[in-house]
């Protein structure tokens, strides 16, 4: 108990005036700066040792004595023990100061030694699974697979939609349409992970409950051509068709068309809502990228775009909103990935990939962007954070 009490009292005494200690230390440091390097610093000198050395030198001159080897060895050992075996007497600078913030150097060194190091990530270079996909339609403008919140992959093969459960690697058939209706041109999971929208070649969109494998309804009347792009915003399903029209469908009501967007004059091949649900990005075969503001959407007339971006020189299909910064959008068109500030419509960076960009996906744990590519090099590319420019 006594030891504990003395330690507490001493620590309180040392830290009672920490600010004053810092001020005095800084004042002494400033004074040392102005000291000439040829003038000894009296505060750093050992006068007792200096006096001893001068007296010894005077005695040896007045009474020279030839000492034996044993006496000489004894004198050296005694000098080392008493710490007087030094050659320098004058000191021209102070010793390096102790850092002010470190009161217990032993504790700080132990903390530094036990500080965990961040392990390097191992990025697999080979695929974990390979799934057979016969009758997969070879069409760049279609969106034929989507991974849902329930860890289930939906993929359209010809006229049929299959579900692959990643938890147990099981495969099931959800639905099949006839040749007059199909093939399936797009699939998109709802946010709940149990319902899915299926776009068809005959301009219809079907809604399915995957838990019961039951069709809930068919959305008709909005489009006249194939529906190649889909995306959800809560209960709003946004669809893009071949003639460039974009429609917001409220799946809860009978008259499901609530807003329309018209800005593309060729097929819409990419749709993506921001995480807030306030902005919609659309890309088309006309090389255009549009940013739409949901707050100014109208059901009576086509809504005017917020930004019309014409920097891409090929069809814009790949779209991805950054999970770390709400106003940062990545878009892929041709062999180029561009990063946009959607508040101002300014392109903050552009990366040449050397191969056609098919899709984009942000890493939610690291500041990286994954891109998939088609011709001429079919690969996956992980863009490091220094190539993804953050905007304010």
N, C-alpha and C positions, 0 to 999 in steps of 0.2 A: 504493500500500500504506500509506504514511504517513497519507494522508487517511482511509483506512478505519479504521486503528487509532485515530486521534484521535477519530473519531466514536464508535467503540465505547466508548472509555474515558470520553468525556464523558457518554454516555447512561447508563453504569453509575453514574457519580458522581451524576447527577441522581436516579436511581431507587433509590439504595442505602437510603435511609430514607424511603420514601414515606409511611409512617404518621406519622412525626414531622413531616413537612411539613404533612400535613393537620391535625394537632393544633395546630401553631403558627398556622396560618392561621385556624382556628376561634377560637383564643384571642384573636387580634388583632381578629377580627370582633366578638366579644363585648365587647371593651374599647371599640371604637368606638361601640357601641350606647349606652353610658352617657355618652358625651361630650355636653356641652351644645352645642346648635347655635350659641350665641353665643360660644363659647370656641374659638379657633383650635387646630387639631390640629398640634402642633409637628413630628410625624413626617412630615407631608405638606407642610411649608413649605420653600421654597428660600431659605435665609438669605443666600447669596451674592448672589442677585438682589435681595433686599430691601435689603441693605447698599448695593449699587450705586445703586439708585434713590434712596435717602435722600441719598447723597453728591451725586448729580447735582442733586437738588432744592436742596440747600444751596449748591452752586456757582452755580447760576443766580440765586439770590437775592442772593448777595454780589457777583457780577460779571455784571450783566446785559449781554449782548452781542446786538446785532441781527445775526442771521445772514442770509446771502444765500439766495435760493431754491435755488441749486445746492447750498450746504452743507446745507440742510434736507432736500433730496432724498437726498443722500448719507447723512445720518444715519439716515433712515428705512430705506433699503436695507440699511445695515449692521446695524440693529436686527433686521430680518427675517431676515437671513442668520445672525446669532448667536442667534436665538430669544430676543431680549430685548425684543421689541416687544409686551409684555404690559401689561395695566392692573391685574390683580389680584395682590396680594402675599400676603394671608392666605388660608389654606385651612381650611375648616370641616369637611371630610370627605375620606376617602381616595378614590382612584380605584376604580371597580368592580373587584372581585377577578377574577382569571383562574380559570376552572373548574379544580378540582384534577385531574380525570381527563384533561384535555387537555394533553399534553406537546408535541404537534406540531400546532398549529392548521392548518397548511397541509395536512397529510395528512387531518385530519378533514373539512375543507371539501371536499376533492376527493372523499372517500368519499360525503359527502352529495349532491354534485352528480351522481355517477354511480349513485346508488341507483335501481334500476329501480322504476318505478311500476306498480301492478297495473292492467292494462287492464280496461275495463268490458266486461262480457259483453253480447253481442248475442243477444237471444232472438228467434227467428224468429216472425213473426206470421202466416205462411202455411204450409200443409202442404208437405212435401217430395215426397210421393207421394200419389196418390189411386187406390185399388184398388176395382174393382167388386165388390160383395158381394151378388149376387142370392140370394133365398131365405134371407136372414139372419133368424132367428126373432126377432120383436119381443117379448121377454119379459125383464123386468128381473131376474128371479130366476135366470136361467141365466148360465153363464160360458163363452162361446163362442169366446174367442180367448186365446192365450198365446204369449209370445215366449220361445224357448228359448235355452240357453246357446250354441248353435252359430249364433246370429244368424238363426234361421229362425222365421217367424211361422206358427203353426197357427191356422186359423179354420174353424169349423163352419158350413156353409151347408146347412140342411135336414138331409138324411140323409148328407151327404158332408163329409169333412174334407180340406181343402186345405192345402198347405205352400207358403209364399212365402219364398224365399231372398233375404235383403236384400243379399247380397254380389254377386249377379249378376242380381237381379230375375226369377229364374225361378220358375214356378209348376208344382206337380205335385199330382196327386190321390193321397191316401194310402189311403182306404178309403171304402166306401159300404155302408150297411145298408138293408134293405127297410123298407117302411112299418110292418110289424108290430113291428119292433124300434126304429125311430127315432121322432122325429128325435134327432140328437145333442144332448145337454143340457149337456155340459161337456167341456173338454179341459185337460190339464195336462202340461207337459214334466217328465220326470225330471231330476234334477240333472246327469246326464251329457250331456244335450243330444241324445241319439240315440234314446231311448225315450220314448213318450208314452202317457198314459192317456186313454181316451175313455169318458165316461159316457153312458149311453143312457136313453131314455124308458121302457124295459121293465125297469129296475132293474139291468141288467148293466153291468159295467165291462170294457172290452177293453184289453189291453196290446199295443202295436205297436212293432216295430223299424223306424225310419224309414229306416235305411241300406239295408235289403233289402226294405222295404215288405211285411213279413211279420207276421202276427198271432202273438203268442207264447202268450197264454192269455186266458181269459175268467173273471173273478171273478163267482161266482154265490152265491146263498143268503144273502147278508147283508142285502139290501134287498128291499122289496116295491113300491117306487114309484121314480119317476125319480130319477136321481143328478145333482143340479144343482151340486154343489161338490166340488172335488178339491184336494188339496195333498200334496206329497211331503216326507218327512223321512228322507233317505237311502234305505233299501230299504223303508221303511214308506209305504204309500199310504193317506192318510186320505180317506174318502168321507162325504158328507153327503146324506141322502135327504129326501124330501118330508114324511115323518111326524116329523122331528126327530131321528132316530137318527144318531149318528156312529160310524164303524167304522174301526179301524186294521187295515190288511191288510199282512201280510208277504208280499211277492210272491215270496220265495225258496222258500217251503214250500207243500205241497199244501193243508193246512188253514190258509188265509191269514188268517182272522179271529183276531187276538191280543188286542185290547182294544175295548171299546165305551164310548161316552159318551152319556148320556141326560140332557138338561137343557132342550132346546127342545121345545115342544109343537106348533110349526108348522114349515114347511119351513126347512131349513138352506140359506142362500144365500151364506155366506161362510166360508171356512176359511183359516187362515194360521199356519204354524209359525214360531216364533222362530228366529233364526240359530243359536242353540245347540242347537236341537232339544229343549229341555226344557219349553217351554210352547206350548200350542196356543190360538189365539183362534178362536172360532166366533160367527158372527152369524146371526140368523134372522128370519123373517117375523113372529115374535112380539115384535119390538122389543127382544129381549134380546141381550146380549153376555156370553159366558162365557169365562173363562180356565181352562184345564185344565193340570194338572201331570203330565207323563209319568211321573215317578218314583213316583207313587201309582196309576198306571193298573192296572186289574185285568181279567183275562180271564174270571173267574168271575161277576162282577156289574158292572152299570154303574158307572163311576167317578164319584165326587163331584167337582163343580167346585171350583176354588180360589177364584174370584170370580164372582159373579153380578151383573152391572151392568145396571141398569134405567133409566138416565138418558135413553136415546134414546126418541123418540116415534114412530118409523117403523122399517121393516125395516132391519136392519143387514147390508149386503152388502160395503161397502168396508172392507178391513182392511190395515194396513201396519205392520210392525215397523221401528223406527228403526235404521238401520245404525250410528249413532254412539253410541247409548245402548241397552243391551240391554233395559232394563225400561220403555222408552217405546213405547207402542202408539197409533197413530192409527186411529180408526174413523169411518165415515161412515154416518149414518142420516137419511133425510129431507133437510132442508136444513141439516144441522149436522155439523161435524167436531169430534170430541172427542179429547183427548190424555190418556192414562191412565198412571199409575204401576202397573204390573202386580205389583209387590211388595206394595203396600198396597191396591190397588184404588181409589185416589183419582183423581178427574178433576182434572187440573192446569190445563186450559184448554178453552174451547169457542168455536168460530168459526161464526158464522151466514153461510152461503154464498149464501143467496137462491135456490138452485136445488137440485134433487135430486142427491145425491152418489151416483155410480155406481161409482167406483173411486178408489184412492189409490196413489201411487208416490213413495217418497222419492228425492231426488237424492243419489247417493253421493259427489259431489264438492263440493256446496254444501249448506248447512243449510237446505234448502227442501223443500217437499212439493207435489207436483203432484196435482191432483184433476180428475176428469172429471165432467161434469154432464149430466143429462137435462132433464126438464121443470122449470121452464118455459123455461129458457135453456140450450141445448145448447152448452157451451163447455168449455175447459180453463182451469184457474186455478192459478197458481203462488203458493203461500202463502209469504211472506217469513219469515225466521228469527225476527223479533220476535213473530210470531203462533204459533210453535211453541215451547211452553214446555218447557224441559229440566228433568227431575226427578232427584232423587238418591236 
